[in-house]
Amino acid sequence: MNREEDSASALRRIAEVRRTIERLAQTRLESLPREFELTEEDFAAIRALVAERAGIALSQAKRDMVYVRLSRRLRALGLKRFADYLARVRSDERELEAFINALTTNLTYFFREPHHFEHLRTWLGQRPGARLWSAGCASGEEAYSIAMTACEVWGRLDPPVEILATDLDTQVLEEGRRGIYAAERLEAIDPRLRDRYFEPLADGRWQIRAELHALVRFARLNFVETPWPVQGPFEAIFCRNVLIYFDRHTQRMILERFAPLLRPGGYLYLGHSENLLYASEAFEPLGRTIYRRKADGEAAAGGEHRSSAPPQATPCGESWVPSPARAGRSFLPGAAGAEAASCREREEPVHPGEPVILIGASTGGTEAIKTVLQALPTDAPPVLIVQHMPEHFTASFAKRLDQVCALRVSEARDGEILVRGRAWVAPGHSHLRLERQGNGYVLRLDRSEPVNRHRPSVDVLFFSAAEVLGPAAVAVLLTGMGRDGAQGLLALKEAGAHTIAQDEASAVIWGMPGEAVRLGAACEVLPLTEIGPAIVRAVSARQPLWARR
């Protein structure tokens, strides 16, 4: 096949995906004819069983997710009713395992929340060796990221570390044991690290090197079972974006069992949406969801005594904390005043793996968008905005935002390249999409049929971003009537993006964000004034760890 045929084939696939996206965006899941009936009694029984056997707390908003995932098991087993399937689960240990696997969410990628690996790198180099635990390792990316960090610290492929990787889901554990990943799963990794620690396969995938594989031991662990088949002590435990799936009682139990498995002074790394404020007195917060296990005397004294801890590295993206003053704000280290102003003239193209911010809104959105943008500094990642607004009004809206925000704001034009420090508003006559082009991204406009009765449509932007950005996206759904954007936000979350919905109290109309919350599409539900800072935190977590300017 020649290059022209390759290109034509790729274009056909893209068009096919777009048509599917638009069709799905216009269809409410609950309006589809259902193959099986999921009654309230069935759903209550499923929630009770998964809580009992795995400690997972399913909210009412997860009902559609439960139906989609478990209906595959009914189909595979030739069953017609959820009640019959539940009877099978209760009597068959192998089906119980499949049941738990189906309801486990595994969103992960290499060097997720990179400031944790910067901190690990700093103190690990001060020790002769370490035992480390990835608790909730999913398909192995976290455990192998720990292994790569250790190799970089010691400058060799056999560093003095042992890494335990555990998860509840046996299917993803098997993926981790194989250590084979599609090429797009490695896009955010510096190519030098990829070539150093992975071997290319004939089918385009990459396999972790045998030396790294030897550093990691994979095992199944259910947090609600006793005893745990785990022996300490560990110098650090990674348990990120796992506790959010449990109720508070189970969270406290898990944390209390972590404490004796950590050496005094050892570190616990949690996810960006988790904290220990209510759960344990055994840990001292160091900031950015990093905790140090107190010595026994410290815990008893309420933390008054504090042993010396290794210095914290400045995480990649630390300058993402904007100053209170608007003028001269910058995410770039040391940039201020005239230097920050010059950032606006140095347009830096965004490359795959670097964060991109997406915002969707409708009724009440003009003021809400302004509030969010004013919290972002001059050299922020690119921001793409869809505000439901008639043609001819979006250009003046963009101009008003440009006058009051540190970012440069303009109405989007077809073919523009994504660069840092810029925000684009979709014009009132066209859908706004994002496309990958070479080693960057470009904006695409088209006047195809309205989606969810809107052009531009938030869902069109969000679905296109889920396809090309995946975990690099930070997406926000603000006030608005209807449901546009909710399904797209869910697609982004499932692709690994950090998703935020405005809460009901601060929204003019809670239609769009409310629907997203109902679908379980939001990682965070926040008041309008807290959304800007939340974007700052999420972007900091998505800065590529090994990228150095």
C-alpha positions in Angstrom: 0.0 0.0 0.0 1.5 3.4 -1.0 1.4 6.6 1.0 -1.6 8.0 -0.8 -3.6 4.8 -0.1 -2.5 5.0 3.6 -3.7 8.6 3.8 -7.0 7.8 2.2 -7.6 4.9 4.5 -6.8 7.0 7.5 -9.2 9.7 6.4 -12.0 7.1 5.9 -11.4 5.8 9.4 -11.5 9.4 10.9 -14.8 10.1 9.0 -16.2 6.8 10.3 -15.3 7.7 13.9 -16.8 11.1 13.5 -20.1 9.8 12.3 -20.2 7.4 15.2 -19.4 10.1 17.7 -22.1 12.4 16.4 -24.7 9.6 16.3 -23.8 8.6 19.9 -23.8 12.3 21.1 -27.4 12.7 19.9 -28.6 9.5 21.6 -29.5 9.3 25.3 -28.4 5.9 26.7 -31.6 5.4 28.6 -33.6 5.8 25.4 -32.0 2.9 23.7 -34.0 -0.4 23.6 -32.5 -2.6 26.3 -31.7 -6.3 25.9 -32.1 -7.0 29.6 -34.2 -5.4 32.3 -32.2 -4.1 35.2 -34.7 -3.5 38.1 -34.2 -1.5 41.2 -34.0 -4.7 43.2 -31.3 -6.1 40.8 -29.2 -2.9 41.0 -29.5 -2.8 44.8 -28.4 -6.4 45.0 -25.4 -5.7 42.7 -24.4 -2.7 44.8 -24.6 -4.8 48.0 -22.6 -7.7 46.6 -19.8 -5.6 45.1 -19.6 -3.7 48.4 -19.5 -6.9 50.4 -16.9 -8.8 48.3 -14.7 -5.9 47.1 -15.6 -2.9 49.3 -16.5 -0.8 46.2 -19.2 1.8 46.7 -21.4 2.2 43.6 -23.5 5.3 43.5 -26.9 5.6 41.7 -25.1 7.5 38.9 -23.2 4.3 38.0 -26.4 2.4 37.0 -25.8 2.8 33.3 -22.2 1.7 33.6 -23.2 -1.4 35.6 -25.8 -2.3 33.0 -23.3 -2.0 30.1 -20.5 -3.9 31.7 -22.6 -6.7 33.3 -24.9 -7.2 30.2 -21.8 -8.6 28.5 -21.5 -11.3 31.1 -25.2 -12.2 30.7 -24.8 -12.4 27.0 -21.7 -14.6 27.3 -23.4 -17.0 29.7 -26.7 -17.1 27.8 -28.7 -15.7 30.6 -31.8 -13.5 30.3 -32.2 -11.9 33.7 -29.9 -10.1 36.1 -31.4 -12.1 39.0 -30.2 -15.3 37.3 -26.8 -13.8 36.8 -26.5 -12.8 40.5 -27.5 -16.3 41.5 -24.6 -17.6 39.3 -22.2 -15.1 40.8 -23.1 -16.2 44.4 -22.5 -19.9 43.6 -19.5 -19.7 41.2 -16.1 -18.3 42.4 -14.8 -17.9 38.9 -17.9 -15.8 37.9 -17.5 -13.8 41.1 -14.0 -12.9 39.9 -15.4 -11.9 36.4 -18.2 -9.9 38.1 -15.6 -7.9 40.2 -13.3 -7.5 37.2 -16.2 -6.1 35.2 -17.1 -3.4 37.8 -13.5 -2.3 38.4 -12.4 0.9 36.7 -8.8 0.9 35.6 -7.6 4.3 34.3 -3.8 4.6 34.4 -0.8 5.7 32.3 2.9 6.0 32.7 4.1 8.6 35.1 0.6 9.6 36.1 0.8 12.6 38.6 4.5 13.1 37.8 5.3 15.2 40.9 5.1 12.0 42.9 7.9 10.5 40.8 10.0 13.6 41.2 9.6 13.3 44.9 10.4 9.6 44.8 13.4 10.3 42.7 14.8 12.8 45.2 14.6 10.7 48.4 15.3 7.3 46.7 18.8 8.5 45.7 19.6 9.0 49.4 19.0 5.4 50.3 21.0 2.2 49.7 17.9 0.4 48.5 14.1 0.3 49.0 11.0 -1.9 49.0 8.1 -0.2 47.2 4.4 -1.2 46.8 2.1 -0.2 44.0 -1.3 -0.9 45.6 -3.9 -0.7 42.8 -1.4 -1.2 39.9 -4.0 -1.8 37.2 -2.1 -2.9 34.0 1.3 -2.2 35.4 2.1 1.3 34.2 2.6 2.7 37.7 4.8 -0.2 38.8 7.0 0.1 35.8 7.2 3.9 36.2 8.5 3.3 39.7 11.0 0.8 38.2 12.2 3.3 35.6 12.6 6.0 38.2 14.8 3.7 40.3 16.9 2.8 37.2 17.4 6.5 36.5 18.4 7.2 40.1 21.0 4.4 40.2 22.0 4.7 36.5 21.6 0.9 35.9 19.1 -1.7 35.0 19.4 -3.6 38.3 18.8 -1.0 41.0 18.6 -2.3 44.6 14.8 -2.1 44.8 11.9 -4.6 45.1 8.5 -3.6 43.8 5.2 -5.3 44.7 2.3 -4.6 42.3 -1.2 -5.6 43.4 -4.7 -5.2 42.1 -8.1 -6.7 42.5 -8.7 -7.2 38.8 -7.1 -10.4 37.5 -7.4 -9.4 33.9 -5.4 -6.1 34.2 -2.8 -7.9 36.4 -2.2 -10.3 33.5 -1.6 -7.3 31.2 0.9 -6.0 33.7 2.7 -9.4 33.9 3.0 -9.4 30.1 4.3 -5.8 30.0 3.3 -5.2 26.4 1.7 -1.9 25.5 0.3 -0.2 22.4 2.5 2.6 21.0 0.0 5.3 21.9 0.3 4.3 25.6 3.9 5.4 25.5 3.4 8.7 23.7 3.9 10.8 26.9 7.2 9.1 27.7 10.4 10.8 26.5 11.6 8.7 23.5 15.0 8.2 25.1 13.3 6.5 28.1 11.1 4.5 25.8 14.2 3.2 23.8 16.1 2.5 27.0 13.4 0.6 28.9 11.2 -0.9 26.1 11.8 -3.2 23.2 9.8 -2.8 19.9 7.7 -5.7 18.7 7.0 -6.5 15.1 3.3 -5.6 15.4 4.1 -2.0 16.5 3.6 -2.6 20.2 6.4 -2.2 22.9 7.4 -4.7 25.6 9.0 -3.7 28.9 12.6 -4.9 29.1 13.3 -8.2 30.9 15.5 -6.4 33.5 12.7 -4.1 34.5 10.1 -6.9 34.5 12.4 -8.7 37.0 12.1 -5.8 39.5 8.3 -6.1 39.8 6.2 -8.9 41.3 2.5 -8.9 40.5 -0.1 -10.4 42.8 -3.9 -10.2 43.4 -5.1 -8.4 46.5 -8.6 -7.6 47.7 -8.5 -4.8 50.2 -11.6 -6.1 52.1 -10.2 -9.6 52.6 -8.1 -10.6 55.6 -5.3 -11.2 56.1 -3.5 -9.3 53.3 -0.8 -11.5 51.7 1.7 -8.6 52.1 4.7 -8.4 54.3 6.3 -5.1 55.1 8.1 -2.9 55.8 8.0 -0.7 52.7 9.8 2.6 52.1 6.8 3.9 50.1 3.3 2.8 49.1 1.5 4.2 46.0 -2.3 3.9 46.3 -3.5 6.5 43.9 -7.1 7.0 42.7 -8.1 3.7 44.5 -9.6 4.9 47.8 -12.2 7.0 46.0 -14.1 3.8 45.1 -14.6 2.9 48.8 -16.8 4.3 51.5 -15.2 6.2 54.4 -15.3 3.2 56.8 -13.4 1.0 54.3 -11.0 3.9 53.5 -10.1 4.2 57.1 -9.6 0.5 57.5 -7.2 0.4 54.5 -5.2 3.4 55.7 -4.9 1.9 59.2 -3.5 -1.3 57.7 -1.1 0.6 55.5 0.5 2.3 58.5 2.3 -0.7 60.1 3.5 -1.8 56.6 5.4 1.5 56.1 8.7 2.2 57.8 8.5 5.3 60.1 9.3 8.2 57.8 8.2 6.2 54.8 5.9 7.8 52.1 2.3 7.2 51.1 1.2 8.6 47.7 -2.5 9.2 47.1 -4.5 10.4 44.1 -5.3 14.0 43.3 -8.9 13.6 44.5 -8.0 11.9 47.8 -6.9 13.1 51.2 -6.3 11.8 54.8 -7.9 14.7 56.6 -10.6 12.6 58.2 -9.1 9.1 58.0 -5.8 8.6 59.9 -3.5 10.3 62.4 -0.6 8.1 61.5 0.4 10.3 58.5 1.8 13.8 58.1 0.7 15.7 55.0 3.6 17.1 52.9 1.4 18.6 50.2 0.4 17.5 46.7 -1.2 14.3 48.1 2.2 13.1 49.5 2.1 11.8 53.1 4.9 10.7 55.5 4.3 8.0 58.1 4.9 9.5 61.5 7.1 7.7 64.1 5.1 6.1 66.9 6.0 9.0 69.3 4.9 11.6 66.7 1.5 10.0 66.3 0.9 9.9 70.0 2.0 13.5 70.5 -0.3 14.7 67.7 2.6 15.4 65.4 4.4 17.9 67.6 7.7 16.2 67.1 8.9 16.0 63.5 11.9 14.0 62.3 13.9 15.4 59.4 12.5 14.3 56.1 14.3 14.2 52.7 14.0 17.5 50.8 11.1 17.6 48.4 11.9 18.1 44.8 10.3 20.9 42.9 7.8 18.9 40.8 7.6 19.5 37.1 4.9 22.1 36.7 5.3 23.5 40.3 5.2 27.0 38.9 1.6 26.3 38.0 0.5 28.0 41.2 -0.4 31.5 40.1 0.2 34.5 42.2 -2.8 36.5 43.5 -2.0 39.4 41.2 -3.1 39.0 37.7 -0.4 41.1 36.0 2.7 39.1 35.1 1.4 35.7 36.3 3.2 32.8 34.7 3.5 29.1 35.0 7.1 29.3 33.8 9.8 29.1 36.5 11.1 32.6 37.3 8.9 34.4 34.8 7.6 37.7 36.0 6.7 41.2 34.8 8.2 41.8 31.4 9.4 38.2 31.1 5.9 37.0 31.6 4.6 39.5 29.0 7.2 38.2 26.5 5.7 34.7 27.0 2.8 35.9 25.0 5.0 36.6 22.1 6.8 33.2 22.2 4.1 30.9 21.0 5.1 27.4 22.0 3.4 24.6 20.0 1.9 21.8 22.2 3.1 18.3 21.5 1.4 14.9 22.2 1.3 14.1 25.9 1.2 17.8 27.0 -2.0 19.0 28.7 -4.8 20.8 26.9 -7.8 22.5 28.7 -11.3 22.1 27.3 -14.4 24.1 28.5 -18.0 23.7 27.5 -20.9 26.0 28.6 -24.3 27.3 27.7 -26.8 29.4 29.6 -24.9 31.5 32.1 -21.6 30.4 30.6 -20.2 33.8 29.5 -19.5 34.9 33.1 -18.6 31.4 34.3 -16.0 31.1 31.5 -14.5 34.5 32.4 -14.2 33.5 36.0 -12.3 30.3 35.1 -10.0 31.9 32.5 -9.0 34.7 34.9 -7.6 32.1 37.2 -5.1 30.9 34.5 -1.8 32.5 33.9 -0.1 33.8 30.7 1.7 30.6 29.7 -1.1 28.2 30.4 -1.7 25.2 28.1 -4.1 25.9 25.2 -7.7 26.3 26.1 -10.6 25.3 23.7 -14.0 26.8 24.5 -17.5 25.9 23.2 -20.1 28.4 24.4 -23.6 28.0 22.9 -24.0 31.4 21.2 -25.4 32.7 17.9 -23.2 33.5 14.9 -21.6 36.9 15.0 -21.6 37.1 18.8 -18.7 34.7 19.5 -16.1 37.1 18.0 -17.0 39.9 20.3 -17.2 37.5 23.3 -13.7 36.3 22.6 -12.5 39.9 22.3 -14.0 40.8 25.7 -12.3 37.8 27.3 -9.0 38.8 25.7 -9.2 42.2 27.4 -9.7 40.8 30.9 -7.6 37.6 30.9 -3.9 36.9 31.0 -4.3 34.5 28.1 -4.6 35.6 24.5 -8.2 34.8 23.5 -9.6 34.8 20.0 -12.3 33.2 17.9 -11.1 29.9 16.4 -10.1 29.6 12.8 -9.7 26.4 10.8 -6.1 25.0 10.7 -4.7 27.0 13.6 -2.0 25.2 15.5 -2.3 24.7 19.3 0.2 26.7 21.3 0.6 27.6 24.9 -0.8 30.8 26.3 -3.8 30.9 23.9 -7.5 30.3 24.2 -9.9 29.8 21.4 -13.7 30.3 21.3 -15.6 28.2 18.8 -17.4 30.4 16.3 -21.2 30.4 16.5 -21.6 28.9 13.0 -19.3 25.9 13.3 -18.4 22.8 15.3 -14.9 22.9 16.8 -12.8 19.7 16.7 -9.2 18.9 17.6 -7.0 16.8 15.2 -3.5 15.4 15.6 -1.1 16.6 12.9 2.5 15.5 13.0 4.0 16.2 16.3 1.2 18.6 17.4 -2.5 19.5 17.1 -4.6 21.7 14.9 -8.1 23.1 15.2 -10.8 22.1 12.7 -14.1 23.8 12.0 -17.0 22.4 10.0 -20.6 23.3 9.4 -22.1 19.8 9.6 -25.5 19.2 11.1 -26.1 20.4 14.7 -25.4 17.9 17.5 -27.8 17.9 20.5 -29.5 20.8 18.6 -26.3 22.9 18.8 -23.6 24.1 16.5 -21.1 24.4 17.9 -21.6 21.4 20.2 -19.6 20.7 23.3 -19.9 17.0 22.7 -18.3 17.3 19.3 -15.2 19.0 20.8 -15.1 16.6 23.8 -15.4 13.5 21.7 -12.7 14.6 19.3 -10.4 15.4 22.3 -11.1 12.0 23.9 -9.9 10.4 20.7 -6.6 12.4 20.3 -5.7 13.7 23.8 -6.8 10.9 26.2 -5.2 11.4 29.6 -3.6 14.7 28.6 -6.9 16.5 28.6 -8.4 18.5 31.5 -12.1 19.1 30.7 -14.7 21.3 32.4 -18.5 21.4 31.9 -20.1 24.6 33.2 -23.6 25.9 33.6 -26.1 25.3 30.8 -29.5 24.0 29.8 -29.8 20.5 28.2 -27.4 17.7 28.1 -24.8 18.7 25.5 -21.3 17.8 26.7 -22.2 15.2 29.3 -21.6 12.1 27.1 -18.4 13.7 25.8 -17.2 14.4 29.3 -17.8 10.7 30.1 -15.8 9.7 27.1 -13.0 11.9 28.2 -13.0 10.4 31.7 -13.0 6.9 30.3 -10.0 7.9 28.2 -8.1 9.0 31.3 -8.7 12.8 31.3 -9.4 14.8 34.4 -13.0 16.0 34.3 -14.7 18.7 36.3 -18.4 19.7 36.5 -19.7 22.9 38.1 -21.9 22.2 41.1 -25.6 22.9 41.3 -25.4 25.8 43.8 -23.1 28.0 41.7 -24.6 27.1 38.3 -27.3 29.4 36.6 -28.8 26.2 35.2 -27.5 22.8 36.2 -28.7 20.9 33.2 -25.4 20.1 31.4 -23.2 19.6 34.4 -26.0 17.9 36.3 -26.4 15.3 33.5 -22.6 14.7 33.5 -22.7 14.1 37.3 -25.7 11.7 36.8 -23.6 9.7 34.3 -20.6 9.6 36.6 -18.6 11.6 34.1 -17.0 14.1 36.6 -13.9 13.4 38.6 -14.7 16.5 40.6 -17.9 18.5 41.2 -16.9 22.0 42.3 -18.2 25.5 42.9 -17.4 27.9 40.1 -14.7 29.8 42.2 -12.8 26.5 42.8 -12.7 25.3 39.2 -9.8 27.5 38.2 -7.5 26.2 41.0 -8.6 22.7 40.3 -7.5 23.1 36.7 -4.1 24.3 37.9 -3.7 21.2 40.1 -4.8 18.9 37.3 -2.5 20.4 34.7 0.4 20.2 37.1 -0.2 16.5 37.4 -0.2 16.1 33.7 3.1 17.8 32.9 5.3 15.2 31.3 7.8 14.1 33.9 10.8 13.6 31.7 10.2 16.7 29.5 12.8 19.3 30.2 12.8 22.7 28.5 
